[in-house]
């Protein structure tokens, strides 16, 4: 049963393990515990330890999504970090969290491919070998995920090592590799759902420079011929979201300058 749980989630929560124990007892009533309030508390603890042993076994076998959390405090490493500290696990929607290296590839061979891509991006856009970049990005996906998940590099370092991630088309492909979803479709579908609520919130903002700019956008929006209401709503929502982002960036830079002025 631990293997089946692992197929769904490597690090299930206590609540999820409890639901699995409950389902086990409901399907097999003969397993119900007599001296337990729930009837499956003992099975819940057993499954929790079973999952721990399952992860330990897979980590020793080199399975990346659990091996990344191995090597912490133990009998042989008493000064290591707590086993429960900073556990790296898939976030919601991440289908390929930490895949293994492709067959026939090693860290050295993947590093060679990475350097090959870096050299390609030193060329002009017209001179780049796009098919080669696409192939190398697919092959080096496991190495890239390993770096990002395990070391959490700063954006500047990530841009130097993986410049393709900062190219719009390559970014769409990367999102699809991680989540198995199309980024533009997911974004605009969500925007269509939330556009009416966002516009309602924007209409309440009446004061300040931002309020004036929003009022101009809303007036332009009201004059449109609504052949496609969802389209215009999405456009307005994007425009005002960008206005908000610009305002927050401007405010952040202003406050940073004020802080430096006071320090000097």
MOHU-V91636 format. One record per pair of residues at least 6 apart in sequence whose C-alpha atoms are under 8 Angstrom apart, sorted by sequence separation. I is the first residue (numbers start at 1). J is the second residue. D is the distance in Angstrom with one decimal. If there is no record, write none. Layout:
BEGIN
i=<I & I>
j=<J & J>
d=<D & D>
END
This chain:
BEGIN
i=<25 & 33 & 36 & 71 & 73 & 74 & 147 & 159 & 164 & 165 & 175 & 176 & 205 & 206 & 226 & 5 & 25 & 32 & 33 & 59 & 60 & 73 & 90 & 121 & 159 & 164 & 175 & 176 & 32 & 33 & 58 & 59 & 72 & 73 & 89 & 120 & 175 & 224 & 33 & 58 & 59 & 71 & 72 & 73 & 120 & 165 & 205 & 206 & 56 & 72 & 73 & 172 & 55 & 59 & 72 & 172 & 203 & 221 & 172 & 202 & 203 & 70 & 120 & 25 & 56 & 69 & 25 & 203 & 221 & 117 & 22 & 22 & 69 & 218 & 21 & 69 & 117 & 217 & 21 & 68 & 18 & 21 & 114 & 18 & 21 & 113 & 217 & 20 & 65 & 18 & 21 & 114 & 214 & 17 & 113 & 137 & 110 & 111 & 17 & 110 & 17 & 133 & 65 & 65 & 110 & 210 & 14 & 64 & 65 & 199 & 210 & 64 & 64 & 107 & 134 & 63 & 102 & 196 & 199 & 210 & 192 & 195 & 199 & 202 & 101 & 195 & 198 & 11 & 102 & 10 & 101 & 192 & 100 & 101 & 118 & 121 & 192 & 195 & 99 & 118 & 121 & 191 & 98 & 118 & 2 & 6 & 10 & 117 & 118 & 99 & 188 & 191 & 98 & 114 & 117 & 2 & 97 & 98 & 114 & 2 & 3 & 98 & 2 & 10 & 10 & 88 & 88 & 11 & 10 & 96 & 97 & 68 & 96 & 95 & 96 & 94 & 95 & 94 & 95 & 93>
j=<31 & 39 & 42 & 77 & 79 & 80 & 153 & 165 & 170 & 171 & 181 & 182 & 211 & 212 & 232 & 12 & 32 & 39 & 40 & 66 & 67 & 80 & 97 & 128 & 166 & 171 & 182 & 183 & 40 & 41 & 66 & 67 & 80 & 81 & 97 & 128 & 183 & 232 & 42 & 67 & 68 & 80 & 81 & 82 & 129 & 174 & 214 & 215 & 66 & 82 & 83 & 182 & 66 & 70 & 83 & 183 & 214 & 232 & 184 & 214 & 215 & 83 & 133 & 39 & 70 & 83 & 40 & 218 & 236 & 133 & 39 & 40 & 87 & 236 & 40 & 88 & 136 & 236 & 41 & 88 & 40 & 43 & 136 & 41 & 44 & 136 & 240 & 44 & 89 & 44 & 47 & 140 & 240 & 44 & 140 & 164 & 139 & 140 & 47 & 140 & 48 & 164 & 97 & 98 & 143 & 243 & 48 & 98 & 99 & 233 & 244 & 99 & 100 & 143 & 170 & 100 & 139 & 233 & 236 & 247 & 230 & 233 & 237 & 240 & 140 & 234 & 237 & 51 & 142 & 51 & 142 & 233 & 142 & 143 & 160 & 163 & 234 & 237 & 142 & 161 & 164 & 234 & 142 & 162 & 47 & 51 & 55 & 162 & 163 & 145 & 234 & 237 & 145 & 161 & 164 & 50 & 145 & 146 & 162 & 51 & 54 & 149 & 54 & 65 & 66 & 149 & 150 & 89 & 89 & 177 & 178 & 150 & 178 & 178 & 179 & 178 & 179 & 179 & 180 & 179>
d=<5.6 & 4.6 & 7.9 & 7.9 & 6.2 & 7.3 & 7.6 & 7.3 & 5.9 & 5.2 & 7.0 & 5.7 & 5.4 & 7.0 & 7.3 & 8.0 & 5.6 & 5.0 & 6.1 & 5.3 & 7.1 & 4.1 & 5.5 & 6.8 & 6.9 & 7.5 & 7.3 & 7.0 & 6.1 & 8.0 & 6.9 & 4.1 & 5.0 & 5.3 & 7.7 & 5.5 & 6.4 & 7.8 & 7.6 & 7.4 & 7.9 & 7.8 & 5.2 & 5.5 & 6.9 & 7.5 & 7.8 & 7.5 & 7.7 & 6.3 & 6.0 & 7.0 & 6.0 & 6.7 & 5.5 & 5.9 & 7.8 & 7.2 & 7.8 & 7.1 & 7.7 & 7.8 & 7.6 & 7.6 & 7.6 & 7.7 & 6.6 & 7.8 & 6.9 & 5.9 & 8.0 & 6.0 & 6.1 & 7.7 & 5.9 & 6.6 & 7.1 & 7.2 & 7.7 & 7.2 & 7.9 & 5.7 & 7.2 & 7.7 & 5.2 & 5.9 & 7.8 & 7.7 & 7.3 & 5.4 & 7.4 & 7.0 & 6.8 & 6.1 & 7.2 & 8.0 & 7.3 & 8.0 & 6.8 & 5.7 & 6.8 & 8.0 & 6.8 & 5.0 & 7.0 & 7.7 & 7.8 & 5.7 & 7.2 & 7.8 & 7.9 & 6.5 & 6.1 & 7.2 & 7.7 & 7.0 & 6.7 & 7.1 & 7.8 & 7.5 & 6.3 & 5.9 & 6.5 & 7.9 & 8.0 & 5.9 & 6.6 & 8.0 & 7.6 & 7.9 & 5.5 & 7.5 & 6.0 & 7.1 & 8.0 & 7.0 & 5.9 & 5.8 & 5.3 & 7.0 & 7.5 & 6.1 & 6.5 & 7.0 & 6.7 & 7.4 & 7.3 & 7.9 & 6.7 & 7.8 & 7.5 & 7.6 & 6.0 & 7.6 & 7.8 & 6.0 & 7.3 & 6.4 & 7.4 & 5.6 & 7.3 & 7.9 & 6.9 & 8.0 & 7.4 & 7.3 & 8.0 & 7.1 & 7.9 & 6.9 & 6.7 & 6.9 & 4.9 & 5.8 & 6.7 & 5.5 & 5.0 & 4.8 & 6.8 & 5.6>
END
